[in-house]
């Protein structure tokens, strides 16, 4: 489970705060909307668990929920949904008031059919569609975000080491590692990041926000959009995730 996420003033707004009458139990209401962290679509059927409160609530088809009669003060809200990472938020419930907020979940695709995972690509940025098109054509070697997650890769280099024809060479003096293709062991491959060619890329870069990696080991595999003077050394293409709702 990801670490607790602290609710900030820009995310939550306390409304309708009043002073409770003498002898009346102090209670608050939590209203929220659960959305996909990348594309902002509602997550329906998510389970909302509030610390020290036995009852659970679920989101509706719009991703909305309401939990009344909660004890005031600091508490933890845990959200679970099929196909998403669970998340825990820390919130502060006001006296006799209503706290409203938007909660985001990171998509994983776990326990979802492949057709649902692929269909989601159409809701993401167009560059992912091009990645999926080339992946289905199969001219190179591809690692997608779901394989990255399932195999537990911690860095780009970890993922590349598993691919046939790719070798990672490390300099013990500078603590740097670089990728080479077995077909061209004397020169480094060209790197493309989100459609732009870059001079170099560190293989120890964390991999959590990578959507997919394409590896072309020689000029015979490289698609036209990635050809160039350095394509003979191979090409590595990376696509990163964008999370406007995080």
Backbone as CSV, one residue per row, in Angstrom:
resi,resn,N_x,N_y,N_z,CA_x,CA_y,CA_z,C_x,C_y,C_z
1,UNK,0.847,-1.194,0.000,0.000,0.000,0.000,0.875,1.235,0.000
2,UNK,0.583,2.238,-0.839,1.397,3.431,-0.873,1.347,4.144,0.464
3,UNK,2.321,4.994,0.726,2.348,5.740,1.975,1.158,6.660,2.071
4,UNK,0.823,7.045,3.298,-0.325,7.907,3.523,-0.161,9.205,2.778
5,UNK,-1.231,9.686,2.148,-1.195,10.917,1.393,-1.849,11.998,2.235
6,UNK,-1.131,13.074,2.538,-1.661,14.144,3.366,-2.556,15.050,2.536
7,UNK,-3.809,15.205,2.951,-4.731,16.079,2.248,-4.316,17.518,2.451
8,UNK,-4.265,18.295,1.375,-3.848,19.680,1.452,-5.023,20.593,1.257
9,UNK,-4.776,21.870,1.535,-5.857,22.832,1.440,-6.406,22.964,0.047
10,UNK,-5.562,22.760,-0.989,-6.035,22.890,-2.361,-6.857,21.698,-2.799
11,UNK,-6.771,20.601,-2.056,-7.483,19.398,-2.442,-8.826,19.284,-1.733
12,UNK,-8.894,19.730,-0.503,-10.105,19.587,0.279,-10.592,20.954,0.759
13,UNK,-11.905,21.082,0.852,-12.489,22.326,1.353,-13.489,21.986,2.443
14,UNK,-13.287,22.500,3.629,-14.215,22.267,4.733,-15.374,23.244,4.591
15,UNK,-16.568,22.711,4.610,-17.753,23.532,4.384,-18.746,23.365,5.524
16,UNK,-19.643,24.359,5.645,-20.776,24.275,6.568,-20.330,23.991,7.996
17,UNK,-19.277,24.617,8.448,-18.759,24.380,9.796,-19.583,25.181,10.787
18,UNK,-20.152,24.507,11.792,-20.926,25.176,12.836,-20.501,24.658,14.188
19,UNK,-20.823,25.365,15.203,-20.499,24.942,16.565,-21.629,24.065,17.069
20,UNK,-21.342,22.841,17.545,-22.397,21.932,17.986,-23.060,22.419,19.263
21,UNK,-24.342,22.114,19.381,-25.064,22.461,20.600,-24.532,21.643,21.758
22,UNK,-24.678,22.170,22.968,-24.171,21.502,24.164,-24.803,20.127,24.309
23,UNK,-23.980,19.122,24.538,-24.480,17.774,24.770,-24.678,16.976,23.509
24,UNK,-24.541,17.595,22.329,-24.720,16.892,21.070,-23.384,16.290,20.640
25,UNK,-23.391,15.029,20.236,-22.157,14.365,19.812,-21.558,15.089,18.620
26,UNK,-20.257,15.227,18.643,-19.567,15.896,17.561,-19.379,14.922,16.407
27,UNK,-19.997,15.254,15.285,-19.922,14.385,14.126,-19.656,15.216,12.868
28,UNK,-19.131,14.530,11.855,-18.839,15.196,10.588,-19.224,14.269,9.445
29,UNK,-19.252,14.832,8.257,-19.567,14.068,7.047,-18.409,14.203,6.048
30,UNK,-18.059,13.078,5.447,-17.030,13.085,4.412,-17.695,12.772,3.076
31,UNK,-17.550,13.683,2.141,-18.029,13.469,0.782,-16.829,13.490,-0.147
32,UNK,-16.816,12.568,-1.088,-15.656,12.519,-1.967,-15.967,11.970,-3.336
33,UNK,-14.989,12.092,-4.187,-15.064,11.545,-5.535,-13.736,10.840,-5.799
34,UNK,-13.788,9.591,-6.257,-12.591,8.797,-6.528,-12.389,8.742,-8.033
35,UNK,-11.170,9.115,-8.473,-10.898,9.172,-9.907,-9.575,8.486,-10.229
36,UNK,-9.422,8.117,-11.494,-8.173,7.575,-12.024,-7.125,8.681,-12.020
37,UNK,-5.937,8.410,-11.478,-4.923,9.459,-11.331,-4.371,9.952,-12.653
38,UNK,-4.484,9.170,-13.717,-3.921,9.571,-15.010,-4.912,10.315,-15.871
39,UNK,-6.146,9.847,-15.928,-7.092,10.422,-16.880,-8.314,11.049,-16.225
40,UNK,-8.417,10.944,-14.911,-9.472,11.641,-14.198,-10.855,11.045,-14.313
41,UNK,-10.993,9.856,-14.892,-12.304,9.228,-15.002,-12.736,8.676,-13.646
42,UNK,-14.043,8.653,-13.357,-14.504,8.174,-12.051,-14.262,6.679,-11.874
43,UNK,-13.993,6.289,-10.647,-13.808,4.885,-10.294,-15.050,4.443,-9.531
44,UNK,-15.898,3.654,-10.174,-17.129,3.197,-9.524,-16.868,1.905,-8.754
45,UNK,-17.655,1.680,-7.712,-17.538,0.453,-6.938,-16.335,0.392,-6.019
46,UNK,-15.633,1.503,-5.832,-14.483,1.516,-4.914,-14.982,1.429,-3.470
47,UNK,-14.239,0.712,-2.642,-14.582,0.561,-1.226,-13.857,1.622,-0.410
48,UNK,-14.606,2.331,0.436,-14.051,3.382,1.275,-14.049,2.889,2.722
49,UNK,-12.858,2.789,3.309,-12.716,2.392,4.703,-12.168,3.564,5.512
50,UNK,-12.845,3.895,6.602,-12.430,4.997,7.460,-11.970,4.425,8.793
51,UNK,-10.807,4.821,9.230,-10.202,4.265,10.435,-11.131,4.370,11.638
52,UNK,-11.250,3.260,12.377,-12.066,3.158,13.602,-13.567,3.278,13.331
53,UNK,-13.960,3.156,12.062,-15.382,3.160,11.714,-15.679,1.823,11.042
54,UNK,-16.497,0.958,11.663,-16.714,-0.384,11.110,-17.428,-0.410,9.765
55,UNK,-18.349,0.520,9.540,-19.117,0.511,8.290,-18.261,1.009,7.125
56,UNK,-18.495,0.412,5.956,-17.803,0.826,4.738,-18.821,1.384,3.748
57,UNK,-18.367,2.246,2.856,-19.229,2.762,1.799,-18.554,2.499,0.458
58,UNK,-19.340,2.569,-0.608,-18.818,2.364,-1.953,-19.146,3.569,-2.826
59,UNK,-18.327,3.763,-3.837,-18.590,4.847,-4.773,-19.680,4.439,-5.760
60,UNK,-20.421,5.432,-6.245,-21.460,5.163,-7.237,-20.850,5.198,-8.644
61,UNK,-21.701,5.210,-9.662,-21.213,5.167,-11.044,-20.434,6.428,-11.430
62,UNK,-20.593,7.490,-10.660,-19.856,8.728,-10.901,-18.611,8.821,-10.036
63,UNK,-18.319,7.745,-9.301,-17.157,7.744,-8.430,-17.355,8.498,-7.129
64,UNK,-18.606,8.847,-6.811,-18.890,9.666,-5.632,-19.324,8.804,-4.443
65,UNK,-19.069,9.325,-3.248,-19.506,8.642,-2.028,-19.770,9.670,-0.943
66,UNK,-20.519,9.236,0.081,-20.772,10.083,1.251,-20.768,9.209,2.497
67,UNK,-20.029,9.648,3.512,-19.934,8.921,4.778,-20.301,9.877,5.903
68,UNK,-21.546,9.815,6.416,-21.976,10.721,7.490,-21.671,10.130,8.868
69,UNK,-21.881,10.944,9.900,-21.781,10.483,11.282,-20.394,10.059,11.707
70,UNK,-19.362,10.730,11.220,-17.989,10.364,11.542,-17.461,11.180,12.716
71,UNK,-16.575,10.621,13.517,-15.953,11.391,14.598,-15.070,12.490,14.018
72,UNK,-15.067,13.630,14.676,-14.302,14.763,14.161,-12.815,14.565,14.430
73,UNK,-12.018,15.345,13.715,-10.585,15.301,13.924,-9.850,14.526,12.842
74,UNK,-8.600,14.248,13.114,-7.724,13.572,12.157,-8.092,12.105,12.034
75,UNK,-8.138,11.605,10.799,-8.421,10.196,10.576,-7.779,9.754,9.251
76,UNK,-7.820,8.455,8.999,-7.265,7.905,7.768,-8.376,7.298,6.920
77,UNK,-8.325,7.574,5.642,-9.301,7.050,4.686,-8.559,6.157,3.702
78,UNK,-8.937,4.874,3.656,-8.311,3.923,2.739,-9.300,3.575,1.638
79,UNK,-8.821,3.594,0.398,-9.686,3.344,-0.757,-9.131,2.167,-1.540
80,UNK,-10.017,1.206,-1.856,-9.629,0.023,-2.611,-10.561,-0.152,-3.799
81,UNK,-10.009,-0.561,-4.944,-10.812,-0.820,-6.143,-10.081,-1.818,-7.018
82,UNK,-10.827,-2.702,-7.652,-10.241,-3.680,-8.562,-9.581,-2.955,-9.731
83,UNK,-8.337,-3.342,-10.041,-7.618,-2.726,-11.141,-6.818,-1.500,-10.752
84,UNK,-6.811,-1.154,-9.446,-6.093,0.030,-8.988,-5.298,-0.301,-7.721
85,UNK,-4.214,0.457,-7.520,-3.501,0.383,-6.249,-4.384,0.959,-5.158
86,UNK,-4.359,0.348,-3.981,-5.056,0.952,-2.853,-4.302,2.206,-2.424
87,UNK,-4.993,3.122,-1.772,-4.373,4.371,-1.328,-4.950,4.761,0.021
88,UNK,-4.119,5.362,0.852,-4.560,5.837,2.156,-4.309,7.338,2.251
89,UNK,-5.343,8.084,2.618,-5.268,9.530,2.775,-5.464,9.894,4.245
90,UNK,-4.775,10.922,4.689,-4.996,11.491,6.015,-5.835,12.752,5.850
91,UNK,-6.976,12.820,6.557,-7.866,13.974,6.451,-8.214,14.477,7.847
92,UNK,-8.720,15.707,7.892,-9.151,16.320,9.149,-10.625,16.672,9.028
93,UNK,-11.473,15.997,9.811,-12.918,16.193,9.729,-13.333,17.317,10.670
94,UNK,-14.108,18.296,10.185,-14.469,19.476,10.985,-15.647,19.201,11.917
95,UNK,-15.808,20.063,12.916,-16.930,19.967,13.840,-18.243,20.220,13.103
96,UNK,-19.141,19.215,13.187,-20.480,19.372,12.607,-20.419,19.942,11.190
97,UNK,-19.412,19.568,10.451,-19.264,20.123,9.114,-19.142,19.044,8.064
98,UNK,-18.904,19.475,6.842,-18.768,18.571,5.707,-17.399,18.800,5.067
99,UNK,-16.685,17.726,4.852,-15.401,17.800,4.161,-15.573,17.147,2.793
100,UNK,-15.218,17.893,1.753,-15.347,17.384,0.396,-13.976,17.303,-0.249
101,UNK,-13.769,16.288,-1.072,-12.471,16.162,-1.717,-12.462,15.184,-2.878
102,UNK,-11.377,15.237,-3.637,-11.147,14.316,-4.746,-9.992,13.410,-4.372
103,UNK,-10.196,12.103,-4.507,-9.187,11.107,-4.167,-8.757,10.387,-5.449
104,UNK,-7.465,10.223,-5.646,-6.969,9.577,-6.866,-6.417,8.189,-6.565
105,UNK,-6.593,7.288,-7.531,-6.028,5.946,-7.462,-5.175,5.695,-8.693
106,UNK,-4.075,4.958,-8.522,-3.185,4.612,-9.627,-3.638,3.301,-10.274
107,UNK,-3.856,3.350,-11.577,-4.322,2.178,-12.316,-3.227,1.117,-12.407
108,UNK,-3.597,-0.159,-12.207,-2.656,-1.272,-12.345,-3.130,-2.309,-13.346
109,UNK,-4.433,-2.400,-13.559,-4.985,-3.420,-14.436,-5.100,-4.781,-13.783
110,UNK,-4.679,-4.909,-12.521,-4.687,-6.203,-11.839,-6.110,-6.726,-11.714
111,UNK,-6.291,-7.996,-12.085,-7.577,-8.702,-12.043,-8.579,-8.184,-13.072
112,UNK,-8.118,-7.375,-14.012,-8.995,-6.926,-15.082,-8.679,-7.705,-16.361
113,UNK,-9.675,-7.997,-17.190,-9.402,-8.697,-18.458,-8.560,-7.844,-19.385
114,UNK,-7.782,-8.480,-20.263,-6.893,-7.765,-21.172,-7.652,-6.778,-22.046
115,UNK,-8.877,-7.119,-22.442,-9.638,-6.222,-23.301,-9.913,-4.899,-22.589
116,UNK,-10.120,-4.936,-21.276,-10.361,-3.705,-20.521,-9.088,-2.882,-20.404
117,UNK,-7.960,-3.555,-20.260,-6.680,-2.862,-20.153,-6.341,-2.157,-21.458
118,UNK,-6.504,-2.867,-22.577,-6.191,-2.292,-23.883,-7.153,-1.164,-24.230
119,UNK,-8.435,-1.328,-23.910,-9.423,-0.301,-24.221,-9.110,1.010,-23.508
120,UNK,-8.499,0.916,-22.339,-8.172,2.115,-21.578,-7.146,2.981,-22.298
121,UNK,-6.315,2.370,-23.132,-5.288,3.118,-23.856,-5.917,4.221,-24.690
122,UNK,-7.125,3.983,-25.214,-7.786,4.968,-26.065,-8.122,6.239,-25.302
123,UNK,-8.173,6.148,-23.966,-8.467,7.320,-23.153,-7.199,8.078,-22.772
124,UNK,-6.048,7.497,-23.042,-4.788,8.139,-22.723,-4.280,8.916,-23.930
125,UNK,-3.095,9.512,-23.789,-2.573,10.351,-24.863,-2.281,9.515,-26.108
126,UNK,-2.360,10.112,-27.310,-2.227,9.363,-28.565,-0.915,8.602,-28.715
127,UNK,0.162,9.063,-28.071,1.443,8.378,-28.252,1.388,6.934,-27.774
128,UNK,0.525,6.636,-26.824,0.399,5.258,-26.360,-0.223,4.372,-27.431
129,UNK,-1.111,4.966,-28.241,-1.711,4.196,-29.327,-0.647,3.759,-30.324
130,UNK,0.301,4.650,-30.622,1.394,4.297,-31.535,2.266,3.197,-30.935
131,UNK,2.514,3.282,-29.642,3.287,2.237,-28.960,2.573,0.887,-29.090
132,UNK,1.276,0.865,-28.830,0.521,-0.383,-28.890,0.483,-0.922,-30.321
133,UNK,0.383,-0.036,-31.284,0.375,-0.464,-32.693,1.685,-1.161,-33.056
134,UNK,2.800,-0.564,-32.657,4.097,-1.178,-32.954,4.291,-2.462,-32.160
135,UNK,3.795,-2.484,-30.935,3.929,-3.686,-30.106,3.202,-4.866,-30.738
136,UNK,2.034,-4.625,-31.288,1.274,-5.691,-31.934,1.952,-6.159,-33.217
137,UNK,2.666,-5.240,-33.883,3.394,-5.605,-35.089,4.598,-6.484,-34.754
138,UNK,5.224,-6.247,-33.610,6.244,-7.140,-33.086,7.597,-7.117,-33.764
139,UNK,8.001,-5.995,-34.361,9.305,-5.952,-35.012,10.449,-5.859,-34.001
140,UNK,10.209,-5.217,-32.890,11.224,-5.084,-31.843,10.834,-5.873,-30.607
141,UNK,11.360,-5.427,-29.462,11.031,-6.035,-28.177,10.382,-4.970,-27.307
142,UNK,9.322,-5.349,-26.599,8.521,-4.358,-25.889,8.285,-4.788,-24.440
143,UNK,8.321,-3.811,-23.545,7.950,-4.017,-22.144,6.918,-2.960,-21.798
144,UNK,5.726,-3.403,-21.395,4.668,-2.462,-21.056,4.568,-2.319,-19.549
145,UNK,3.837,-1.293,-19.106,3.734,-0.974,-17.686,3.233,-2.135,-16.844
146,UNK,2.317,-2.970,-17.385,1.794,-4.066,-16.577,2.861,-5.138,-16.357
147,UNK,3.713,-5.398,-17.362,4.814,-6.342,-17.174,5.861,-5.772,-16.221
148,UNK,6.106,-4.463,-16.335,7.042,-3.807,-15.419,6.588,-4.012,-13.982
149,UNK,5.313,-3.830,-13.753,4.783,-3.982,-12.395,4.817,-5.440,-11.942
150,UNK,4.353,-6.350,-12.794,4.247,-7.759,-12.409,5.611,-8.389,-12.133
151,UNK,6.640,-7.937,-12.840,7.968,-8.520,-12.680,8.823,-7.774,-11.665
152,UNK,8.300,-6.695,-11.113,8.973,-6.020,-10.015,10.250,-5.294,-10.385
153,UNK,10.373,-4.794,-11.605,11.567,-4.047,-11.988,11.644,-2.749,-11.180
154,UNK,12.831,-2.397,-10.718,13.003,-1.177,-9.939,13.642,-0.053,-10.737
155,UNK,14.242,-0.369,-11.868,14.879,0.656,-12.688,14.802,0.245,-14.146
156,UNK,15.108,1.187,-15.029,15.116,0.898,-16.457,16.160,-0.167,-16.773
157,UNK,17.309,-0.077,-16.134,18.355,-1.065,-16.359,17.932,-2.471,-15.986
158,UNK,17.186,-2.614,-14.881,16.690,-3.933,-14.475,15.841,-4.551,-15.571
159,UNK,14.988,-3.746,-16.182,14.124,-4.254,-17.247,14.928,-4.605,-18.493
160,UNK,15.875,-3.749,-18.874,16.656,-3.995,-20.085,17.525,-5.241,-19.964
161,UNK,17.993,-5.535,-18.760,18.856,-6.710,-18.558,18.151,-8.019,-18.907
162,UNK,16.844,-8.013,-18.877,16.094,-9.245,-19.134,15.864,-9.493,-20.622
163,UNK,16.238,-8.555,-21.480,15.938,-8.654,-22.899,17.094,-9.292,-23.661
164,UNK,16.757,-10.192,-24.547,17.766,-10.836,-25.381,18.407,-9.822,-26.317
165,UNK,19.736,-9.878,-26.391,20.450,-8.980,-27.282,20.805,-7.638,-26.681
166,UNK,20.466,-7.418,-25.401,20.788,-6.161,-24.727,21.768,-6.455,-23.595
167,UNK,22.824,-5.657,-23.515,23.839,-5.851,-22.472,24.015,-4.535,-21.718
168,UNK,24.058,-4.628,-20.384,24.294,-3.456,-19.544,25.740,-3.495,-19.064
169,UNK,26.468,-2.458,-19.365,27.875,-2.371,-18.975,28.045,-1.232,-17.978
170,UNK,28.651,-1.536,-16.820,28.788,-0.543,-15.750,30.248,-0.170,-15.535
171,UNK,30.484,1.100,-15.253,31.806,1.612,-14.914,31.900,1.709,-13.401
172,UNK,32.744,0.892,-12.786,32.837,0.846,-11.335,33.438,2.116,-10.752
173,UNK,34.190,2.877,-11.555,34.816,4.097,-11.055,33.837,5.270,-11.026
174,UNK,33.003,5.351,-12.038,32.054,6.467,-12.109,30.653,6.077,-11.649
175,UNK,30.446,4.782,-11.369,29.145,4.267,-10.938,28.053,4.570,-11.966
176,UNK,28.426,4.494,-13.237,27.470,4.694,-14.322,27.302,3.401,-15.105
177,UNK,26.090,3.173,-15.574,25.807,1.997,-16.386,25.187,2.440,-17.710
178,UNK,25.534,1.737,-18.777,25.028,2.083,-20.098,24.590,0.811,-20.817
179,UNK,23.611,0.969,-21.690,23.102,-0.165,-22.465,23.840,-0.260,-23.799
180,UNK,24.075,-1.501,-24.236,24.666,-1.764,-25.547,23.897,-2.912,-26.182
181,UNK,23.873,-2.943,-27.497,23.258,-4.038,-28.224,24.338,-5.050,-28.606
182,UNK,24.015,-6.326,-28.509,24.988,-7.370,-28.851,25.428,-7.269,-30.303
183,UNK,24.555,-6.758,-31.165,24.895,-6.624,-32.585,25.843,-5.461,-32.840
184,UNK,25.898,-4.494,-31.903,26.772,-3.325,-32.070,27.411,-3.005,-30.717
185,UNK,28.330,-3.869,-30.251,28.861,-3.729,-28.892,29.811,-2.549,-28.698
186,UNK,30.214,-1.885,-29.766,31.183,-0.800,-29.632,30.542,0.589,-29.622
187,UNK,29.231,0.667,-29.789,28.572,1.980,-29.779,27.254,1.891,-29.025
188,UNK,26.849,3.016,-28.460,25.626,3.050,-27.662,24.409,3.305,-28.547
189,UNK,23.280,2.716,-28.183,22.057,2.926,-28.965,21.535,4.352,-28.821
190,UNK,20.712,4.753,-29.754,20.031,6.047,-29.664,18.867,5.921,-28.690
191,UNK,18.641,6.963,-27.904,17.540,6.989,-26.939,16.491,7.989,-27.389
192,UNK,15.236,7.576,-27.314,14.110,8.464,-27.584,13.210,8.469,-26.347
193,UNK,12.853,9.656,-25.864,11.968,9.799,-24.706,10.746,10.600,-25.131
194,UNK,9.587,9.978,-25.069,8.324,10.640,-25.426,8.402,11.306,-26.798
195,UNK,9.009,10.591,-27.758,9.046,11.062,-29.131,10.168,12.025,-29.465
196,UNK,11.056,12.309,-28.507,12.164,13.229,-28.739,13.477,12.482,-28.524
197,UNK,14.406,12.581,-29.480,15.695,11.917,-29.319,16.553,12.692,-28.324
198,UNK,17.167,11.963,-27.384,18.014,12.567,-26.362,19.425,12.001,-26.494
199,UNK,20.400,12.700,-25.932,21.786,12.282,-26.066,22.096,11.034,-25.245
200,UNK,21.502,10.947,-24.069,21.783,9.790,-23.208,20.644,9.642,-22.215
201,UNK,20.643,8.510,-21.517,19.616,8.258,-20.512,20.198,7.293,-19.495
202,UNK,20.044,7.615,-18.222,20.622,6.776,-17.175,19.752,5.547,-16.931
203,UNK,20.374,4.392,-17.003,19.631,3.144,-16.857,19.172,2.896,-15.420
204,UNK,19.725,3.647,-14.449,19.282,3.483,-13.063,18.075,4.368,-12.735
205,UNK,17.497,4.984,-13.750,16.314,5.813,-13.546,15.153,4.962,-13.012
206,UNK,14.444,5.435,-11.966,13.272,4.700,-11.467,12.267,4.469,-12.582
207,UNK,11.553,3.361,-12.500,10.726,2.924,-13.618,9.231,3.066,-13.345
208,UNK,8.860,3.539,-12.182,7.450,3.554,-11.795,6.573,4.350,-12.767
209,UNK,7.091,5.446,-13.307,6.286,6.298,-14.178,6.552,6.061,-15.660
210,UNK,7.009,4.862,-16.004,7.222,4.500,-17.402,6.015,3.722,-17.916
211,UNK,5.439,4.171,-19.031,4.328,3.442,-19.635,4.828,2.245,-20.425
212,UNK,5.893,2.444,-21.203,6.389,1.344,-22.018,7.791,1.618,-22.542
213,UNK,8.496,0.543,-22.897,9.840,0.619,-23.462,9.862,-0.186,-24.753
214,UNK,10.433,0.391,-25.802,10.632,-0.303,-27.070,12.131,-0.456,-27.300
215,UNK,12.562,-1.642,-27.710,13.981,-1.884,-27.971,14.131,-2.450,-29.380
216,UNK,14.951,-1.775,-30.190,15.253,-2.220,-31.549,16.762,-2.449,-31.629
217,UNK,17.158,-3.686,-31.876,18.566,-4.085,-31.749,19.416,-3.777,-32.974
218,UNK,18.798,-3.417,-34.073,19.550,-3.087,-35.280,18.693,-2.353,-36.274
219,UNK,19.305,-1.802,-37.330,18.552,-0.986,-38.298,17.429,-1.736,-38.994
220,UNK,17.522,-3.061,-39.091,16.468,-3.821,-39.738,15.171,-3.846,-38.959
221,UNK,15.233,-3.527,-37.653,14.033,-3.533,-36.811,13.455,-2.143,-36.591
222,UNK,14.260,-1.101,-36.780,13.875,0.247,-36.361,12.772,0.815,-37.255
223,UNK,11.640,1.252,-36.674,10.583,1.887,-37.466,11.073,3.207,-38.058
224,UNK,10.412,3.648,-39.096,10.839,4.849,-39.817,10.903,6.071,-38.905
225,UNK,9.996,6.167,-37.927,9.952,7.365,-37.088,11.149,7.485,-36.149
226,UNK,11.936,6.391,-36.002,13.087,6.443,-35.099,14.421,6.234,-35.820
227,UNK,14.410,6.265,-37.131,15.657,6.076,-37.870,16.503,7.343,-37.798
228,UNK,17.798,7.184,-38.035,18.728,8.302,-38.007,20.143,7.793,-38.147
229,UNK,21.108,8.690,-38.028,22.505,8.316,-38.225,23.008,7.337,-37.176
230,UNK,22.360,7.295,-35.995,22.824,6.406,-34.922,21.976,5.149,-34.803
231,UNK,21.041,4.937,-35.708,20.152,3.783,-35.610,20.896,2.464,-35.763
232,UNK,22.087,2.506,-36.406,22.855,1.285,-36.579,23.335,0.690,-35.272
233,UNK,23.378,1.493,-34.218,23.783,1.014,-32.891,22.588,0.518,-32.081
234,UNK,21.398,0.565,-32.687,20.192,0.176,-31.980,19.439,1.395,-31.459
235,UNK,18.206,1.185,-31.086,17.364,2.281,-30.600,16.572,1.787,-29.385
236,UNK,16.523,2.625,-28.353,15.680,2.367,-27.177,14.704,3.527,-27.048
237,UNK,13.431,3.207,-27.021,12.376,4.229,-26.960,11.608,4.056,-25.652
238,UNK,11.409,5.151,-24.931,10.655,5.111,-23.678,9.494,6.083,-23.734
239,UNK,8.392,5.623,-23.173,7.200,6.480,-23.065,6.853,6.593,-21.583
240,UNK,6.722,7.829,-21.120,6.438,8.057,-19.703,4.966,8.369,-19.501
241,UNK,4.536,8.156,-18.288,3.136,8.427,-17.936,2.964,9.897,-17.578
242,UNK,1.761,10.394,-17.818,1.396,11.735,-17.350,0.225,11.570,-16.410
243,UNK,0.282,12.254,-15.285,-0.750,12.076,-14.253,-1.311,13.444,-13.843
244,UNK,-2.195,14.002,-14.664,-2.706,15.344,-14.339,-3.544,15.406,-13.077
245,UNK,-4.042,14.253,-12.599,-4.917,14.276,-11.425,-4.204,13.849,-10.151
246,UNK,-2.891,13.612,-10.228,-2.163,13.199,-9.019,-1.987,14.392,-8.092
